[in-house]
Amino acid sequence: MIQSGRGAARESGFTLLEIAIVIFIMGLMLTLVAPNIAGLHDARLKSEVRRLAGRSAYLYDRAAAAKLILRLTFDLDTNRYFVSRLDPFAVSPVFRPDDDPANAPVMLPAGVRLRDVAVEGTGQLAKGVVNTNYYPEGLVDATVIHLVNDYGQVFTLKFNPLTGRTMIRRGDVPLKTALAMVD
């Protein structure tokens, strides 16, 4: 017996309107979430830029306060940097690893790398090891660093030799332009 009217059995399935609403909601969620996913990669790079800038400021202040020569060594092949120290008043002055816990070696996380480092008097290097020195007189070697991530985002950092301040710019600032940047 076939029923008709209000009591008729409804066929299972989704109406076109229900499918459209679900697709709309999914699209709305994707537009809200997608920028945040891209921001995670940018956040990791920004975090490493801030950490390096903070380390530089600390070394600048500590070298002057402790009357030491501190050396920030960038190992571009292993994507890390570390600090060593030299006591200029020692009997036989030599650079030794710094035992200060605040100066523990830093290995950059996956997805972030040192692209190149330029130190005035040494030149710009993309491989090998390069050193930046912090002096007890309140000076630092003029240094320009490019940090990049796997998505092509670049930050340029410049250590000001007289003030010790680190200038940070988003983007790939050419070496000559970066060296001319002022606070």
Backbone as CSV, one residue per row, in Angstrom:
resi,resn,N_x,N_y,N_z,CA_x,CA_y,CA_z,C_x,C_y,C_z
1,MET,0.838,-1.165,0.000,0.000,0.000,0.000,0.889,1.236,0.000
2,ILE,0.624,2.183,-0.793,1.402,3.408,-0.953,0.736,4.523,-0.182
3,GLN,1.539,5.199,0.633,1.001,6.321,1.391,1.317,7.607,0.657
4,SER,0.452,8.524,0.787,0.671,9.823,0.159,0.339,10.917,1.146
5,GLY,0.782,12.091,0.862,0.470,13.223,1.727,1.450,13.366,2.875
6,ARG,0.922,13.834,4.017,1.765,14.127,5.160,2.387,12.899,5.779
7,GLY,1.791,11.834,5.756,2.320,10.644,6.382,3.241,9.856,5.474
8,ALA,3.550,10.353,4.308,4.374,9.614,3.346,5.805,9.507,3.865
9,ALA,6.431,8.377,3.603,7.817,8.163,4.000,8.726,9.067,3.176
10,ARG,9.627,9.763,3.843,10.529,10.677,3.145,11.774,9.918,2.716
11,GLU,12.248,10.179,1.491,13.467,9.533,1.015,14.661,10.137,1.743
12,SER,15.631,9.255,2.106,16.799,9.762,2.813,17.725,10.456,1.829
13,GLY,18.503,11.440,2.357,19.428,12.210,1.534,19.396,13.668,1.954
14,PHE,20.269,14.464,1.332,20.354,15.875,1.675,19.789,16.702,0.546
15,THR,19.160,17.795,0.926,18.639,18.698,-0.094,19.779,19.587,-0.573
16,LEU,19.581,20.200,-1.672,20.582,21.108,-2.232,20.852,22.266,-1.267
17,LEU,19.844,22.739,-0.577,19.994,23.822,0.379,20.873,23.389,1.552
18,GLU,20.696,22.189,2.074,21.505,21.701,3.177,22.975,21.567,2.764
19,ILE,23.223,21.058,1.587,24.597,20.926,1.091,25.230,22.307,0.921
20,ALA,24.481,23.258,0.399,25.002,24.618,0.211,25.364,25.257,1.549
21,ILE,24.539,25.045,2.572,24.815,25.617,3.891,26.091,25.016,4.485
22,VAL,26.271,23.706,4.362,27.471,23.052,4.882,28.718,23.568,4.162
23,ILE,28.664,23.705,2.856,29.802,24.215,2.087,30.109,25.657,2.483
24,PHE,29.072,26.462,2.701,29.276,27.844,3.126,29.987,27.895,4.486
25,ILE,29.538,27.089,5.432,30.145,27.071,6.766,31.603,26.606,6.689
26,MET,31.881,25.594,5.888,33.261,25.117,5.740,34.147,26.200,5.120
27,GLY,33.643,26.889,4.128,34.394,27.973,3.496,34.661,29.109,4.458
28,LEU,33.666,29.432,5.284,33.828,30.482,6.277,34.902,30.102,7.300
29,MET,34.881,28.867,7.748,35.888,28.396,8.702,37.278,28.424,8.079
30,LEU,37.391,28.041,6.827,38.686,28.033,6.145,39.245,29.445,6.008
31,THR,38.395,30.418,5.712,38.880,31.796,5.583,39.327,32.361,6.919
32,LEU,38.773,31.868,8.013,39.187,32.331,9.331,40.465,31.648,9.799
33,VAL,40.672,30.391,9.432,41.794,29.603,9.924,43.038,29.743,9.041
34,ALA,42.890,29.854,7.746,44.038,29.868,6.820,45.049,30.968,7.132
35,PRO,44.644,32.208,7.404,45.666,33.223,7.733,46.439,32.878,9.002
36,ASN,45.789,32.244,9.948,46.482,31.873,11.190,47.518,30.792,10.950
37,ILE,47.271,29.874,10.039,48.243,28.833,9.726,49.487,29.458,9.108
38,ALA,49.291,30.383,8.182,50.429,31.073,7.574,51.162,31.906,8.617
39,GLY,50.431,32.458,9.578,51.034,33.267,10.625,51.924,32.469,11.555
40,LEU,51.683,31.170,11.683,52.525,30.333,12.543,53.957,30.288,12.029
41,HIS,54.122,30.207,10.726,55.463,30.179,10.143,56.155,31.522,10.348
42,ASP,55.401,32.591,10.180,55.933,33.927,10.382,56.271,34.144,11.852
43,ALA,55.462,33.603,12.746,55.686,33.769,14.181,56.987,33.104,14.618
44,ARG,57.288,31.945,14.088,58.529,31.257,14.446,59.742,32.081,14.022
45,LEU,59.685,32.642,12.814,60.780,33.475,12.326,60.912,34.736,13.181
46,LYS,59.791,35.395,13.486,59.830,36.596,14.328,60.398,36.287,15.709
47,SER,60.038,35.155,16.239,60.537,34.761,17.554,62.055,34.614,17.547
48,GLU,62.591,33.996,16.504,64.048,33.824,16.409,64.752,35.160,16.183
49,VAL,64.120,36.056,15.447,64.687,37.391,15.231,64.766,38.131,16.562
50,ARG,63.683,38.070,17.343,63.677,38.742,18.648,64.693,38.119,19.602
51,ARG,64.822,36.795,19.554,65.777,36.128,20.440,67.205,36.558,20.108
52,LEU,67.540,36.636,18.822,68.881,37.054,18.421,69.128,38.519,18.779
53,ALA,68.133,39.372,18.576,68.279,40.787,18.937,68.471,40.940,20.448
54,GLY,67.737,40.179,21.221,67.888,40.224,22.673,69.250,39.735,23.119
55,ARG,69.727,38.676,22.478,71.059,38.144,22.812,72.119,39.205,22.529
56,SER,72.001,39.897,21.406,72.976,40.925,21.055,72.970,42.056,22.074
57,ALA,71.800,42.507,22.484,71.710,43.587,23.475,72.343,43.152,24.794
58,TYR,72.088,41.927,25.190,72.666,41.403,26.428,74.193,41.352,26.348
59,LEU,74.716,40.867,25.238,76.171,40.767,25.072,76.834,42.142,25.082
60,TYR,76.187,43.103,24.447,76.716,44.468,24.410,76.841,45.020,25.829
61,ASP,75.781,44.873,26.616,75.785,45.376,27.989,76.770,44.602,28.872
62,ARG,76.794,43.290,28.725,77.653,42.457,29.569,79.133,42.701,29.285
63,ALA,79.489,42.889,28.009,80.901,43.138,27.669,81.396,44.404,28.350
64,ALA,80.580,45.439,28.340,80.988,46.694,28.969,81.018,46.568,30.493
65,ALA,80.045,45.908,31.063,79.954,45.798,32.521,81.059,44.911,33.095
66,ALA,81.364,43.806,32.415,82.346,42.845,32.931,83.759,43.096,32.400
67,LYS,83.902,44.090,31.530,85.209,44.403,30.920,85.806,43.188,30.219
68,LEU,84.962,42.548,29.400,85.359,41.371,28.624,85.170,41.640,27.148
69,ILE,85.820,40.848,26.337,85.504,40.814,24.914,84.667,39.554,24.717
70,LEU,83.445,39.747,24.264,82.550,38.625,24.006,82.442,38.437,22.503
71,ARG,82.380,37.208,22.090,82.322,36.881,20.662,81.066,36.067,20.386
72,LEU,80.243,36.571,19.470,79.070,35.841,19.002,79.467,35.177,17.690
73,THR,79.519,33.854,17.693,79.955,33.094,16.522,78.747,32.519,15.814
74,PHE,78.641,32.797,14.525,77.577,32.248,13.684,78.158,31.108,12.869
75,ASP,77.636,29.922,13.061,78.042,28.767,12.269,76.948,28.539,11.222
76,LEU,77.193,29.037,10.029,76.183,29.000,8.972,75.933,27.588,8.443
77,ASP,76.904,26.708,8.575,76.750,25.339,8.077,75.849,24.501,8.983
78,THR,75.912,24.759,10.290,75.072,23.992,11.223,73.868,24.786,11.701
79,ASN,73.715,26.025,11.232,72.556,26.858,11.525,72.413,27.129,13.025
80,ARG,73.510,27.555,13.629,73.484,27.852,15.056,74.421,29.011,15.363
81,TYR,74.292,29.532,16.581,75.224,30.552,17.051,75.512,30.326,18.529
82,PHE,76.690,30.768,18.952,77.112,30.568,20.334,78.062,31.680,20.752
83,VAL,78.322,31.760,22.063,79.105,32.852,22.625,80.383,32.304,23.251
84,SER,81.477,33.030,23.037,82.723,32.748,23.739,83.221,34.068,24.314
85,ARG,84.147,33.964,25.251,84.626,35.164,25.941,86.141,35.188,26.029
86,LEU,86.667,36.399,26.135,88.100,36.593,26.289,88.297,37.625,27.381
87,ASP,89.083,37.270,28.363,89.435,38.224,29.412,90.725,38.912,28.969
88,PRO,90.652,40.191,28.580,91.854,40.864,28.072,92.927,41.073,29.141
89,PHE,92.581,40.885,30.428,93.540,41.082,31.501,94.158,39.775,31.988
90,ALA,93.789,38.663,31.350,94.341,37.365,31.739,95.809,37.283,31.328
91,VAL,96.554,36.376,31.970,97.977,36.191,31.659,98.148,35.784,30.202
92,SER,97.367,34.812,29.766,97.400,34.420,28.350,95.965,34.457,27.819
93,PRO,95.543,35.631,27.309,94.164,35.785,26.857,93.847,34.876,25.658
94,VAL,92.748,34.156,25.761,92.288,33.284,24.690,90.761,33.164,24.801
95,PHE,90.114,33.042,23.665,88.659,32.877,23.677,88.305,31.490,24.199
96,ARG,87.371,31.465,25.153,86.866,30.219,25.726,85.341,30.245,25.660
97,PRO,84.711,29.074,25.594,83.238,29.058,25.621,82.727,29.786,26.863
98,ASP,81.685,30.569,26.696,81.127,31.321,27.814,80.263,30.386,28.654
99,ASP,80.492,30.377,29.962,79.751,29.479,30.848,78.497,30.114,31.431
100,ASP,78.181,31.335,31.042,76.964,32.002,31.512,75.743,31.264,30.952
101,PRO,74.806,30.842,31.806,73.617,30.111,31.317,72.793,30.911,30.303
102,ALA,72.858,32.232,30.396,72.109,33.068,29.443,72.711,33.005,28.044
103,ASN,73.930,32.480,27.936,74.609,32.425,26.644,74.739,31.010,26.114
104,ALA,73.796,30.168,26.435,73.819,28.800,25.916,73.758,28.836,24.392
105,PRO,74.416,27.895,23.724,74.355,27.860,22.253,72.901,27.748,21.763
106,VAL,72.633,28.373,20.632,71.285,28.375,20.053,71.323,27.667,18.716
107,MET,70.525,26.619,18.588,70.315,25.931,17.309,68.970,26.429,16.775
108,LEU,68.984,27.018,15.604,67.741,27.534,15.039,66.791,26.373,14.741
109,PRO,65.492,26.581,14.935,64.542,25.492,14.715,64.384,25.164,13.229
110,ALA,63.832,23.994,12.964,63.567,23.598,11.577,62.683,24.656,10.928
111,GLY,63.007,24.981,9.709,62.218,25.963,8.976,62.762,27.379,9.057
112,VAL,63.734,27.636,9.935,64.354,28.957,10.070,65.856,28.772,9.933
113,ARG,66.494,29.639,9.138,67.935,29.476,8.963,68.621,30.827,8.784
114,LEU,69.914,30.808,9.088,70.783,31.955,8.825,71.134,31.915,7.339
115,ARG,70.666,32.867,6.568,70.985,32.865,5.135,72.394,33.381,4.896
116,ASP,72.720,34.501,5.542,74.068,35.062,5.420,74.307,36.029,6.565
117,VAL,75.569,36.250,6.833,75.991,37.201,7.865,77.140,38.018,7.286
118,ALA,77.067,39.321,7.472,78.141,40.214,7.014,78.670,40.976,8.210
119,VAL,79.973,40.914,8.407,80.632,41.655,9.482,81.625,42.600,8.823
120,GLU,81.565,43.857,9.233,82.459,44.858,8.654,83.907,44.415,8.828
121,GLY,84.652,44.431,7.737,86.037,43.998,7.756,86.216,42.540,7.385
122,THR,85.147,41.757,7.462,85.210,40.325,7.119,84.515,40.041,5.795
123,GLY,83.438,40.747,5.533,82.663,40.527,4.323,81.417,39.709,4.621
124,GLN,80.675,39.427,3.558,79.413,38.708,3.672,79.637,37.231,3.380
125,LEU,79.201,36.364,4.297,79.384,34.925,4.150,78.041,34.207,4.200
126,ALA,77.902,33.188,3.349,76.716,32.340,3.361,77.061,30.929,3.833
127,LYS,78.342,30.656,3.999,78.817,29.354,4.482,79.963,29.586,5.438
128,GLY,80.172,28.599,6.298,81.309,28.685,7.211,80.953,29.346,8.526
129,VAL,81.967,29.955,9.134,81.835,30.551,10.466,82.253,32.007,10.388
130,VAL,81.483,32.864,11.040,81.805,34.290,11.096,81.563,34.781,12.529
131,ASN,82.423,35.706,12.979,82.371,36.197,14.364,82.030,37.673,14.428
132,THR,81.235,38.019,15.451,80.965,39.405,15.802,81.481,39.610,17.218
133,ASN,82.305,40.630,17.416,82.890,40.881,18.731,82.212,42.054,19.420
134,TYR,82.033,41.912,20.738,81.502,42.949,21.618,82.645,43.357,22.537
135,TYR,82.948,44.657,22.567,84.143,45.143,23.244,83.799,45.834,24.567
136,PRO,84.743,45.816,25.521,84.488,46.433,26.832,84.291,47.946,26.770
137,GLU,84.720,48.552,25.693,84.569,50.004,25.547,83.154,50.406,25.150
138,GLY,82.274,49.433,24.938,80.906,49.729,24.525,80.761,49.792,23.020
139,LEU,81.448,48.914,22.323,81.374,48.847,20.865,81.068,47.415,20.445
140,VAL,80.536,47.276,19.255,80.293,45.966,18.651,80.650,46.079,17.177
141,ASP,81.099,44.990,16.589,81.369,44.992,15.146,80.070,45.241,14.389
142,ALA,80.116,46.120,13.391,78.946,46.354,12.548,78.606,45.045,11.834
143,THR,77.384,44.555,12.050,76.990,43.240,11.540,75.605,43.319,10.924
144,VAL,75.446,42.630,9.791,74.134,42.511,9.144,73.838,41.028,8.973
145,ILE,72.643,40.628,9.412,72.236,39.219,9.380,70.914,39.109,8.643
146,HIS,70.811,38.091,7.799,69.537,37.781,7.147,69.052,36.426,7.658
147,LEU,67.888,36.423,8.300,67.225,35.195,8.742,66.058,34.936,7.805
148,VAL,65.913,33.705,7.350,64.836,33.346,6.423,64.134,32.099,6.931
149,ASN,62.901,31.906,6.420,62.204,30.655,6.706,61.949,29.916,5.397
150,ASP,61.378,28.733,5.502,61.155,27.893,4.321,60.128,28.478,3.361
151,TYR,59.409,29.508,3.775,58.373,30.104,2.932,58.861,31.378,2.252
152,GLY,60.167,31.644,2.354,60.744,32.780,1.653,60.653,34.095,2.400
153,GLN,60.128,34.092,3.621,60.062,35.329,4.392,61.455,35.624,4.944
154,VAL,61.830,36.902,4.894,63.179,37.309,5.295,63.091,38.454,6.296
155,PHE,63.975,38.433,7.284,64.177,39.563,8.184,65.649,39.939,8.124
156,THR,65.910,41.244,8.155,67.271,41.766,8.167,67.527,42.400,9.523
157,LEU,68.635,42.016,10.150,69.039,42.590,11.424,70.368,43.300,11.239
158,LYS,70.521,44.435,11.905,71.799,45.163,11.858,72.186,45.553,13.270
159,PHE,73.405,45.177,13.671,73.934,45.581,14.963,74.634,46.919,14.774
160,ASN,74.150,47.945,15.459,74.767,49.262,15.377,76.058,49.250,16.192
161,PRO,77.204,49.569,15.576,78.490,49.440,16.271,78.675,50.405,17.442
162,LEU,78.013,51.546,17.435,78.218,52.535,18.495,77.225,52.411,19.639
163,THR,75.978,52.113,19.321,74.947,52.059,20.363,74.653,50.637,20.825
164,GLY,75.024,49.644,20.019,74.718,48.260,20.347,73.286,47.869,20.050
165,ARG,72.482,48.804,19.597,71.080,48.503,19.282,70.991,47.643,18.031
166,THR,69.972,46.794,18.003,69.726,45.953,16.835,68.527,46.511,16.085
167,MET,68.765,46.870,14.841,67.675,47.332,13.994,67.134,46.134,13.218
168,ILE,65.827,46.030,13.169,65.166,44.894,12.514,64.271,45.437,11.417
169,ARG,64.413,44.853,10.246,63.551,45.216,9.117,62.995,43.947,8.492
170,ARG,61.707,43.977,8.191,61.103,42.869,7.457,61.526,43.001,6.005
171,GLY,61.945,41.906,5.426,62.343,41.912,4.029,63.839,41.755,3.864
172,ASP,64.234,41.600,2.626,65.632,41.371,2.265,66.281,42.714,1.951
173,VAL,66.865,43.335,2.967,67.520,44.626,2.782,68.941,44.365,2.291
174,PRO,69.318,44.940,1.138,70.684,44.739,0.627,71.732,45.224,1.627
175,LEU,72.907,44.643,1.571,73.963,44.911,2.534,74.303,46.400,2.640
176,LYS,74.532,47.073,1.526,74.904,48.494,1.568,73.813,49.335,2.201
177,THR,72.561,49.026,1.881,71.433,49.752,2.456,71.335,49.467,3.942
178,ALA,71.513,48.209,4.338,71.426,47.836,5.741,72.506,48.520,6.560
179,LEU,73.731,48.584,6.041,74.813,49.238,6.779,74.553,50.728,6.960
180,ALA,73.786,51.332,6.053,73.491,52.751,6.142,72.282,53.044,7.031
181,MET,71.542,52.016,7.461,70.366,52.222,8.308,70.791,52.847,9.631
182,VAL,70.000,53.797,10.111,70.263,54.434,11.410,69.045,54.249,12.308
183,ASP,69.292,54.364,13.616,68.206,54.229,14.605,67.151,55.294,14.398
